[in-house]
Amino acid sequence: MSDNPSSRVVYRYVSHLTKDTFALILAGGRGSRLHELTEFRAKPAVYFGGKYRIIDFPLSNCVNSGIRRIGVLTQYKAHSLIRHLVRGWSHFKKEHEEYVEILPASQQFSEDWYQGTADAVYQNLDILRSAKPKFILILSGDHIYTMDYRPMLLSHVESGADMTVSCLEVPVEEAAGAFGVMTVDEDNRILRFDEKPEDPTSIPGKPGVTLASMGNYIFNTDILLKLLERDGKNPDSEHDFGKNIIPAMLKDHKVYAFPFQNTETNELAYWRDVGTLDAFWEANMELISPKPELNLYDPDWPIWTYQKQVPPAKFVFDSDGRRGMAVDSMVSGGCIISGSQLKKTLLFSSVRIHSFSSIEDTVILPGVVINRHCKIRRAIIDRGCNIPEGSVIGFDAEQDRANGFRISTNGIVLVTRSMLEPPQGSA
């Protein structure tokens, strides 16, 4: 921290704001576009980056930002997500007003499960009231990014906003039918908000680019509670922030956009929606590059997670035709590469690769066993798969389909245990 007195004053002021903030992470989504990868787990529980789960990113952002009162709203196939949260995120001291609470759909205010993003928050109003925060930070639980929420919180207070929406610039064709988009004035006050339009409006002066919502919001608590109670009583509402709450607020509330940018370059910051098999594969592959946009090695912004205590990775055999090695790859603890060659491949923990195999451009999740003489490329191998000896994956799309594997739009092959053997139900 700077020795400048004004900097110390701002630091203390922002510190008080974060202590007055309660974060809610919406983590109940299925992630249906990931197909069998979410067969036994919710999208926020999907593995990412060699040792993490997607939920670790918004959680780490909160903790690193000094926001340590956090609720995680779960619903779809939440067992593995809850297990991960209990193992990796239950060490906070509640007596110090620091905690990560799991908030499953519990039909507090209706006989239904969560009916939409706004309804998920509405059904936890009693928890919000008991916490008595001044601000509520609502986050999507299924995106990959690192973000300091403090500048957004400071902007929210200084602008006098009732609600602030975190946003970023994306191509129109990427936003169409996928993101909420907005029109703002010169002060970033939102004039119009459209939820997933088929033909998004371009930013003035930037044809082909639109301003898209990240699904992250800051509300003044008193305003949010009133809005949710009103929306909860409306039988015609879909109880969704993008479809109902935000458009209704624009009429008589101050709603501002907060551009998410790289604080060092003031350019577009790293943010990935890994909601399709191709996007998931590409985001993992990006981490292997010499200087990836997402810096997992930043000591000032660690990504926290739970991981079993496992031994270091090991590479064995060094003879022609049987050399254990990995080039341009990431290899996690507990892995043994025995006489096989990896190139541009990401291994999660405790993967065993037996001799005489060749693997390239592939994401391999924890606990996978790849037996001898396998050839694999451009694939995603789900947790716990036991790939039979001599398997060839990613070279012949027709054969891959005949073997029961899924082929993505861009030709990535997904292999899961249920495709290889009867389903066992572990995530």
N, C-alpha and C positions, 0 to 999 in steps of 0.2 A: 504494500500500500504506500502511496506517496506521502512525503512529510508535509505536503501542502495542507494548511489548516482547512481550506475549503474542501479539499478532497476527503479529509477525515469526516467532515460534517456530512457530505453526501453519502459516504460509506455508512455512517451510523443511521442516516435517514432511510437508505435503502434496506439496511438490516432490519429496521423496525417494520418496513413494509412486508418483507418476506416472512417475518414472524406473524404478521397479521393475515397471512395468506394460507388457504387450504387448497391443496391440489386434488383434483379428481381425474383419474385416468380411466378412460372408457376402453375396457379390454374384453368386451363380450363378443366381439365380431368373429364370424366363422371363417372369413377369407375363402369363399367358395372358388375363386379364380385360381387358387393354389391346388385345387382338386385333391388328390389323395394325400398331399402333404399336410392337409388339415383334417384328415380322416379321423384322427384320434386326439387332436389338440386344436385349441383356438389359435387364430392367427398371431396374437401377441406372444404366444408360447412357442412359436416356430423358431428354430435355431438360426443363428446368424453370426458370421464373422469368426468362426473357428472355436469360440468358447461361450458365446453369449446367446441370449434369447432376445427377441425383438423388444419385449417389455422392459429390458434393462436400460434401453436408451432414454425413454422419457423419465424413468425412475432416477437414473443417474443425473440427468439434466436438472431434476428437481433438487436432489441432494447437493449437487455442485453449485446450484444457485442459492442455496441457503433456505430452501423451502422444504421443511421436514415434517409437515403434517400432510399425509398423503393417503387417499383412499383409492383402491383399485376396484372398479366395478366389473364383475365377471358374470358370464352367463353360459355361452356355448362351450360344451365339452371342456370344462374348466379344471379338471383334475390335475393335469400336468402343470398348468399355470399356477394353481394354488400351491401345489407341492413345491414348485420353484420359488415362489414368494416366501413360503414358510422357511425353506432352507436357506435362502440367500438374503432375505430382506426383513427378518424378524428380530434383528439385533438392536434396534433403537430403544431408547429409554423413554417410555411414555411419561414417566414422572417429570421429564424435562420437556414435555410437549413435543416429542419427536416420535413418529410412528408411521408404519405402513400398514393400513387396515384393509382387509379383504372384505368387499361389499358385494356378496352374491345377490342375484335376484331373489327377493324374499317376500314379494307381494305385500309390502307395507301399506300401500294406499289403494290397492285394487286386487282383484283376483287374477290378474294377468301377470305374465313375466314382462320384462322390459320391452316396451312397444316402440321405442325410438330413443335417440340420444338424449332428448330433453326429458322423456319419461324416466330414463334410467337415473337421472339426477333427482327428478321430482320424487321418486320412491325412496330417496334417502334424505329427505328434508329434515327429518328429526335428528339425524346425525350432524347435518350442517348447522342446525340451530344450537345443538349442544356444544359444538366446537367454537361458535361465536367468532368466526373470522370476519374481517372487514372486506376481504377480497376472496373470490373463488376463481381458481385457475383450472380450466377444463381442458384436458389434453386427449388427443387421440393416442391410443396405445399400440398402434401398428405401423409406425413409420420409423425410418432410420435417419437420425440426424443428431448433431450436438448443438445445443442452444442454451445460452445464458438467459433465463427468463427475467432477470432483474432489469435490464434496459426496457423491456416491454412493460413491466410493472410500473417503472418510473414514468414512462411515457403515458400510461393509462391515467396515473394520478395527476400529472402536470397538465394534461389536455382537458381534465374535467370530464372524462368519458364515463358513461354508464356501462359501456362494454367496449372492449378492444379485441380485434380479430387479427391474429397473426397471418400474414400472407406472403406470397412470393410470386415472381413473374414466371409464367410457364407458356410454352407455345400453345396457340389456340387449338390446334389439332389434338394435343395431349390433354387439354382441359375438357374438351367436348364430351359431355355425358359422364364425366368422371369427378369434377371438382365444382364446388361452389365458387362463383366468380363475382367480382364486385366492381362498381364504378365509384371513384372517389373524387373529391375536389382538391384544390391546391394544398389544403391543410390535412389531407388524408382522412377527412370525414367521409364516411360511406354514404353515398347517395342512392345506390341501388345494389341489391344482392339477389342473384339468381342461383338456385341450387341445381347443379349439374345440367346446364343448358346444352342443347345440341349444337348451337351456334353462338359461342361466347363472344362478348364484345371486346374488341381490341383496346389496349391502352392508347389514348390520344398521342399521336406522334410515334407510336411503336406498333406499326401494323404487324399482325401475325402473333402478337404477344398479349396475353391477358393477365389480370391480377387474380390469383387463385387463393382460396382459403386453405390453410394447413389443417383446419379442424382444431386449432388451439385458441381458446378464448379466455379473457379476463372479465369478470363481472364484479360490480359492487354487490355485495351480498344481499342487501335489502332489496335492491332492484330485481335481482335474479329470483329471490323467493316469491315476490309478488307475481312476476311473469310466469313462473312455473305453476303457481296455484291457479292462475287464470287459464293457462293453457291446459292444465289437467282437467278442468271442468268443461272444456270445449270438445264436444263429441265429434266435431268435423275436423279436428286437428290430427295430424300424423305424429304429433309430439316429437318433432325433430328440430334441432337448432337451425339447420340450414334452410329447411322448408317452411318453418313456422315462426320460430322465436325471433330470428334476426330480421326477416322482412317486416314483421309486425313492429319491431322496435324502431325502425327507421322513421316512423311517422312522428313519434313524440319523445325519442330519447337520443342522446348523443352516442353514436357508434362510430368508432374510429378504426382505421386499418394500421397495423404495425408491420412495415416491410422487414422481412427476415433477410439479413445480409451478413456477409462476412465482415466482422468488425475491423479487420486489418486492411481489407482491400475495398470495402463498401460495394463489393460485387455480390452476385447471387451466391448464397451460401449452399453448402451441401445438404440435400434433403432427398430421400428416396422413398417412394411408395413401392414396397416389394410385394405387391398384391397379385402378381402373376408369376408363373414359373420362369418366364424369360427375365422379368425384372429382378426376381430373387437371384437367379443365376448370375446375371450381369453385375448386380451390386456386390455379390461375394467375389466375383472375378476382379472387380476394380480394386479390391483390397490387396491384391497380389502385385499390382504395379509398383515400380520403384518409389513413386511419390503419390500415393492415393489421396484423393480429395478428403476422405474421411481418415483423420489421423488417430488411430487407436493407440498410438504410443505417446500421446501428449500427457506428461505427468501432471499438468495443471488441470486437466479435465478427464480424470479416469472414468472408464465405464465399469461399473461395479456389477458383479454377478455371483452366482453360486457355481462352484465347480468341485467335483470330487478331488480328493488328494490322490494324485496319480504320479508315477515316476516320469522322468524326462523322456522325450522321444528318442528312439534308437534306430540307427541305420546299420544293417549288417550285411556282410559278404562283399568282397571286392575282387571279383574275378571276371574275366571277359564273359559276357552273356549272363552273369548273375551278380549284378552290382546294385546294392541298395543305395538309392540316391534320389534327391528331389531338387529340381531347378525351378526358379521363379515360382516358388510355392510357399504355403504356410502350413506348418505341421504342429499340432497341439500336443500337450502332454499325454503320456500313456500310449502313444503310437509306436508301432514297430514296422519298419519297412525292411523287409527281408528279401534281398536279392531282386528287387523290382525297381523300375524307374518311373518317376513322377515328373511331369512338366506342367506348369501353370495349373496346379491343383491345390485345393484347400481341404485339409483334413481336420475334422473335429477330434475330440479326445478319444483315446482307446481304440483307434482303428488298427487292424492287423492286416497287412498286405503280404501275402506269401510270394514265393519266388517266381521269376520268369514272367511277371506281368508288366504291362505298359499302360499308364494312365495319364491322360492329358485333358486340360480344360474341364475339370470335374470338381464338383462339390460333394464331399463325403461326410455325412453326419455321424454322430458318436456311435461307437460300438459296432461298426461295420467290419465284417471279415470278407476279404477278397482272396479267394483261393488261387492256386497256381495257374499260370498260362492264360490269364485273362487280358483282354484288350478293351479298354474303355476310353471314350472321349465324349466331350460335350454332354455331360450327364449330371444328374442329381441323384445320389444314392441315399435313401432315407435311413434313419437310425435303425440299427440292429439287423440290417440286411446281411445275409450270408450268400455271397455271390458264388455260384458253383464253379468248379474248376473248368477252365477252357471257355468261359463265357466271352462273347463278343458283343459289346454294347456301344451304340452310337455310330456304327459304320454302315448299317443297312436298315433304313427306316421300316421297310416292309417286314423284315424279320423281327425287328424290335416290337412292332405292333402284334405280330403273330405270337410273340412271347408274352403278350399281355401288358407291355410297358406303355406308358403315355408319352406321346410326342408333342411338344409345345409348338406354337406358331412358328418359332424360329429354329425348330429342329432340336431342342434340348430334350433329352430322354430322362424321364422320371421313373425310378425304380423304387418300389416300397416292399415291405415284407409281405403284405397281402397279395402282391403280384407274384411272389415267389413261393408262398406257403399259406396255409390257412391263417386268417387274421388272429392276432393274439391280444390286441387292445392296449398296448403300452405306448406312451407318448414321450 
